[in-house]
Amino acid sequence: MRVFNFLFSIALSFSLLSSSAMAPSPKSTTVKANSGLGELISESSKPVVIKFYAPWCSTCKEYDKAYQANKSKFSKQVDFYEINTDDKKFRTIVNELQVARIPITVFISADRKTVSKKLGAINQDKLGALIKSELL
């Protein structure tokens, strides 16, 4: 049984390492270490979309294509941020928005009220519709 557990842990570690290495890395954000929500969104008057993810999360990887497509489409009207929940430097904002599961997308209006949080991957068309209906 010990041999099985040992081999399983090695296989799992290899799987996590190899999938992280192959995953498309999200574009870097301008989020400063230990920023709170107010600090994050204070530099713009635009609505904000924040995607919380982790590099090992397969659902997050699937969601990234839809997120990036909408980021390109709406970048003139909306600010987009991507926060890696595993990165300790973002712990303040993760705790402030009570992010416990991923992926989660937070939509914040121009008047800085959190409009909504959506858990899970959102397809490209639905994400675009949510941005239009909730933020624009």
KEDOKE-106468 format. One line per 2 residues: their letters; for each residue x, y negated, z negated of N, C-alpha, C. Coordinates in Angstrom, 2 decimals, padded with zeros to 5 digits. Layout:
REM residues N
A	X/Y/Z/X/Y/Z/X/Y/Z | ...;
REM end
This chain:
REM residues 136
MR	000.82/001.19/000.00/000.00/000.00/000.00/000.87/-001.27/000.00 | 001.97/-001.22/-000.76/002.87/-002.37/-000.79/003.47/-002.64/000.58;
VF	003.81/-001.58/001.28/004.37/-001.74/002.62/003.34/-002.39/003.54 | 002.09/-001.95/003.46/001.03/-002.53/004.27/000.87/-004.01/003.96;
NF	000.82/-004.38/002.68/000.68/-005.79/002.29/001.86/-006.61/002.80 | 003.06/-006.07/002.68/004.25/-006.75/003.15/004.19/-006.98/004.67;
LF	003.86/-005.91/005.41/003.77/-006.03/006.87/002.65/-006.98/007.28 | 001.52/-006.93/006.57/000.41/-007.82/006.88/000.81/-009.27/006.66;
SI	001.51/-009.55/005.56/001.91/-010.94/005.28/002.91/-011.44/006.33 | 003.80/-010.55/006.79/004.74/-010.94/007.85/003.99/-011.23/009.15;
AL	003.05/-010.36/009.49/002.28/-010.56/010.72/001.47/-011.85/010.65 | 000.85/-012.10/009.50/000.06/-013.31/009.33/000.95/-014.55/009.44;
SF	002.10/-014.52/008.79/003.04/-015.66/008.86/003.47/-015.91/010.29 | 003.81/-014.85/011.02/004.23/-014.99/012.40/003.10/-015.56/013.25;
SL	001.89/-015.08/013.02/000.72/-015.55/013.76/000.50/-017.04/013.53 | 000.58/-017.47/012.27/000.38/-018.88/011.96/001.49/-019.74/012.55;
LS	002.71/-019.28/012.46/003.83/-020.04/013.01/003.75/-020.15/014.52 | 003.46/-019.05/015.18/003.43/-019.10/016.64/002.25/-019.90/017.16;
SS	001.09/-019.82/016.49/-000.06/-020.60/016.97/000.15/-022.08/016.72 | 000.84/-022.45/015.64/001.12/-023.86/015.39/002.08/-024.41/016.42;
AM	003.05/-023.60/016.80/004.03/-024.07/017.76/003.42/-024.27/019.13 | 002.43/-023.47/019.49/001.82/-023.56/020.80/000.69/-024.57/020.87;
AP	000.18/-024.99/019.74/-000.97/-025.89/019.73/-000.58/-027.25/020.29 | -001.51/-027.85/021.05/-001.21/-029.19/021.52/-001.17/-030.13/020.31;
SP	-000.13/-030.91/020.21/-000.04/-031.79/019.06/-000.83/-033.05/019.35 | -001.66/-033.46/018.38/-002.43/-034.68/018.57/-001.49/-035.88/018.67;
KS	-001.93/-036.88/019.36/-001.13/-038.08/019.48/-000.98/-038.69/018.09 | 000.14/-039.33/017.87/000.39/-039.90/016.55/-000.57/-041.05/016.28;
TT	-000.84/-041.24/015.02/-001.72/-042.32/014.61/-000.89/-043.43/014.01 | -001.52/-044.53/013.73/-000.84/-045.64/013.08/-001.18/-045.66/011.60;
VK	-001.59/-044.55/011.06/-001.98/-044.48/009.66/-000.72/-044.46/008.80 | -000.67/-045.35/007.82/000.48/-045.41/006.93/000.31/-044.39/005.82;
AN	001.43/-043.96/005.27/001.40/-043.02/004.15/000.61/-043.61/002.98 | -000.18/-042.76/002.37/-000.99/-043.12/001.20/-001.97/-044.26/001.45;
SG	-002.38/-044.44/002.69/-003.38/-045.45/003.02/-004.74/-045.01/002.52 | -005.50/-045.95/002.03/-006.89/-045.69/001.72/-007.72/-046.05/002.93;
LG	-009.00/-045.78/002.87/-009.88/-046.05/004.00/-009.88/-047.53/004.36 | -009.99/-048.40/003.36/-010.02/-049.83/003.62/-008.78/-050.32/004.34;
EL	-007.64/-049.83/003.93/-006.38/-050.20/004.57/-006.31/-049.68/006.00 | -006.81/-048.48/006.20/-006.79/-047.86/007.52/-007.57/-048.67/008.53;
IS	-008.76/-049.11/008.15/-009.65/-049.74/009.12/-009.63/-051.27/009.06 | -008.81/-051.85/008.21/-008.83/-053.31/008.03/-008.24/-054.09/009.20;
ES	-007.43/-053.44/010.02/-006.73/-054.16/011.07/-007.54/-054.33/012.35 | -008.76/-053.84/012.38/-009.57/-053.92/013.59/-011.01/-054.26/013.26;
SK	-011.67/-054.88/014.20/-013.09/-055.17/014.02/-013.96/-054.17/014.79 | -013.31/-053.20/015.42/-014.04/-052.20/016.20/-014.58/-051.10/015.29;
PV	-015.59/-050.37/015.77/-016.01/-049.15/015.06/-014.86/-048.15/015.07 | -014.94/-047.16/014.18/-013.84/-046.21/014.01/-014.36/-044.79/014.02;
VI	-013.60/-043.91/014.66/-013.84/-042.47/014.61/-012.58/-041.83/014.03 | -012.74/-041.05/012.97/-011.60/-040.38/012.35/-011.83/-038.88/012.41;
KF	-010.87/-038.18/013.00/-010.92/-036.71/013.05/-009.95/-036.17/012.01 | -010.46/-035.33/011.11/-009.63/-034.65/010.14/-009.42/-033.22/010.63;
YA	-008.17/-032.79/010.65/-007.82/-031.49/011.22/-006.62/-030.91/010.47 | -006.25/-029.70/010.82/-005.00/-029.08/010.37/-004.40/-028.34/011.57;
PW	-003.09/-028.30/011.68/-002.45/-027.67/012.83/-002.76/-026.18/012.98 | -003.05/-025.49/011.90/-003.31/-024.05/011.93/-004.77/-023.72/012.24;
CS	-005.63/-024.70/012.27/-007.08/-024.50/012.39/-007.47/-024.27/013.86 | -007.94/-023.07/014.18/-008.29/-022.75/015.57/-009.48/-023.57/016.06;
TC	-010.45/-023.82/015.21/-011.59/-024.65/015.60/-011.14/-026.08/015.89 | -010.19/-026.56/015.11/-009.64/-027.90/015.34/-008.97/-027.99/016.70;
KE	-008.25/-026.94/017.05/-007.57/-026.91/018.36/-008.58/-026.92/019.50 | -009.67/-026.16/019.34/-010.72/-026.14/020.37/-011.36/-027.52/020.51;
YD	-011.57/-028.18/019.40/-012.22/-029.49/019.36/-011.34/-030.60/019.95 | -010.05/-030.42/019.92/-009.13/-031.48/020.33/-009.36/-031.96/021.76;
KA	-009.68/-031.07/022.68/-009.90/-031.46/024.08/-011.08/-032.43/024.20 | -012.17/-032.12/023.55/-013.35/-033.00/023.57/-013.04/-034.34/022.90;
YQ	-012.32/-034.28/021.80/-011.96/-035.49/021.07/-011.07/-036.39/021.93 | -010.04/-035.80/022.53/-009.12/-036.59/023.35/-009.81/-037.20/024.56;
AN	-010.74/-036.46/025.17/-011.48/-036.98/026.32/-012.30/-038.21/025.93 | -012.96/-038.14/024.79/-013.76/-039.28/024.34/-012.89/-040.42/023.85;
KS	-011.75/-040.08/023.30/-010.79/-041.11/022.88/-010.35/-041.92/024.10 | -010.07/-041.25/025.21/-009.68/-041.94/026.44/-010.84/-042.78/026.98;
KF	-012.03/-042.23/026.91/-013.21/-042.90/027.48/-013.62/-044.15/026.70 | -013.54/-044.08/025.37/-014.07/-045.16/024.54/-013.00/-045.99/023.82;
SK	-011.74/-045.82/024.16/-010.67/-046.47/023.40/-010.71/-048.00/023.41 | -011.35/-048.58/024.39/-011.46/-050.05/024.42/-012.53/-050.56/023.46;
QV	-013.48/-049.68/023.12/-014.60/-050.09/022.27/-014.51/-049.55/020.84 | -013.73/-048.49/020.64/-013.68/-047.79/019.36/-012.24/-047.44/019.04;
DF	-011.87/-047.57/017.76/-010.55/-047.10/017.32/-010.65/-045.65/016.89 | -009.71/-044.83/017.30/-009.68/-043.40/016.98/-008.45/-043.09/016.14;
YE	-008.66/-042.29/015.10/-007.57/-041.84/014.24/-007.67/-040.33/014.06 | -006.51/-039.70/013.87/-006.45/-038.27/013.62/-005.63/-038.06/012.36;
IN	-006.22/-037.42/011.37/-005.58/-037.23/010.08/-005.37/-035.74/009.83 | -004.12/-035.35/009.64/-003.77/-033.98/009.31/-003.99/-033.79/007.81;
TD	-004.97/-033.00/007.44/-005.32/-032.82/006.03/-004.25/-032.09/005.24 | -003.35/-031.41/005.92/-002.25/-030.71/005.23/-001.10/-031.64/004.88;
DK	-001.07/-032.82/005.47/000.01/-033.76/005.24/-000.27/-034.55/003.96 | 000.56/-034.37/002.97/000.34/-034.99/001.66/000.29/-036.51/001.71;
KF	000.91/-037.11/002.72/000.89/-038.57/002.78/-000.50/-039.13/003.09 | -001.41/-038.27/003.52/-002.78/-038.72/003.80/-003.76/-038.29/002.72;
RT	-003.25/-037.82/001.60/-004.11/-037.30/000.52/-005.12/-038.34/000.03 | -004.71/-039.62/-000.03/-005.60/-040.67/-000.52/-006.86/-040.76/000.32;
IV	-006.72/-040.85/001.62/-007.90/-040.99/002.48/-008.71/-039.69/002.54 | -008.04/-038.55/002.48/-008.75/-037.27/002.46/-009.63/-037.18/001.21;
NE	-009.09/-037.57/000.08/-009.85/-037.54/-001.17/-010.95/-038.60/-001.18 | -010.64/-039.78/-000.69/-011.61/-040.87/-000.68/-012.85/-040.51/000.14;
LQ	-012.65/-039.83/001.26/-013.78/-039.44/002.11/-014.30/-038.04/001.77 | -013.77/-037.44/000.72/-014.20/-036.13/000.23/-014.19/-035.07/001.34;
VA	-013.08/-035.01/002.04/-012.92/-034.03/003.10/-012.50/-032.71/002.47 | -013.39/-031.72/002.51/-013.10/-030.42/001.92/-012.99/-029.33/002.97;
RI	-013.60/-029.55/004.13/-013.56/-028.56/005.22/-013.21/-029.28/006.51 | -012.68/-028.51/007.46/-012.26/-029.10/008.73/-012.69/-028.22/009.89;
PI	-012.76/-028.76/011.09/-012.62/-030.17/011.40/-013.85/-030.94/010.94 | -013.62/-032.17/010.58/-014.72/-033.07/010.25/-014.44/-034.39/010.93;
TV	-015.46/-035.00/011.46/-015.33/-036.27/012.15/-016.16/-037.29/011.40 | -015.55/-038.43/011.11/-016.22/-039.50/010.38/-016.42/-040.67/011.35;
FI	-017.64/-041.18/011.38/-017.98/-042.31/012.25/-018.24/-043.51/011.35 | -017.51/-044.60/011.60/-017.63/-045.80/010.77/-017.97/-046.99/011.68;
SA	-019.05/-047.66/011.36/-019.51/-048.77/012.20/-018.61/-049.99/012.05 | -018.80/-050.96/012.91/-017.99/-052.18/012.90/-018.17/-052.96/011.61;
DR	-019.33/-052.82/010.95/-019.53/-053.51/009.68/-018.97/-052.72/008.50 | -018.26/-051.60/008.81/-017.48/-050.81/007.86/-018.30/-049.97/006.90;
KT	-019.46/-049.58/007.33/-020.25/-048.61/006.57/-020.03/-047.25/007.21 | -019.82/-046.23/006.39/-019.69/-044.89/006.95/-021.04/-044.49/007.51;
VS	-021.11/-044.32/008.80/-022.37/-043.99/009.45/-022.69/-042.52/009.24 | -021.73/-041.66/009.51/-021.99/-040.23/009.33/-020.71/-039.43/009.34;
KK	-020.85/-038.20/008.85/-019.78/-037.20/008.91/-020.35/-035.99/009.62 | -019.62/-035.46/010.55/-020.04/-034.25/011.27/-018.99/-033.18/011.07;
LG	-019.43/-032.04/010.55/-018.53/-030.92/010.31/-018.52/-030.00/011.51 | -017.34/-029.54/011.88/-017.19/-028.58/012.96/-016.81/-029.24/014.27;
AI	-016.54/-028.39/015.24/-016.20/-028.88/016.57/-017.45/-029.43/017.24 | -017.29/-030.53/017.92/-018.40/-031.17/018.65/-018.02/-031.13/020.12;
NQ	-018.95/-030.69/020.96/-018.60/-030.63/022.39/-018.47/-032.04/022.96 | -017.83/-032.14/024.09/-017.47/-033.43/024.68/-018.68/-034.33/024.90;
DK	-019.74/-033.80/025.48/-020.92/-034.61/025.77/-021.62/-035.08/024.49 | -021.74/-034.18/023.52/-022.40/-034.54/022.27/-021.59/-035.58/021.51;
LG	-020.27/-035.44/021.51/-019.42/-036.43/020.83/-019.59/-037.79/021.48 | -019.59/-037.84/022.80/-019.81/-039.09/023.50/-021.16/-039.71/023.16;
AL	-022.18/-038.87/023.11/-023.53/-039.36/022.75/-023.57/-039.88/021.32 | -022.88/-039.21/020.41/-022.83/-039.67/019.01/-022.12/-041.01/018.91;
IK	-021.04/-041.17/019.64/-020.32/-042.44/019.62/-021.22/-043.56/020.13 | -021.92/-043.31/021.22/-022.82/-044.31/021.78/-023.97/-044.63/020.84;
SE	-024.62/-043.62/020.28/-025.80/-043.85/019.47/-025.49/-044.39/018.07 | -024.36/-043.99/017.50/-024.08/-044.38/016.13/-023.14/-045.58/015.99;
LL	-022.36/-045.85/017.04/-021.36/-046.90/016.91/-021.48/-048.06/017.89 | -022.07/-047.81/019.05/-022.09/-048.88/020.07/-023.49/-049.44/020.28;
REM end
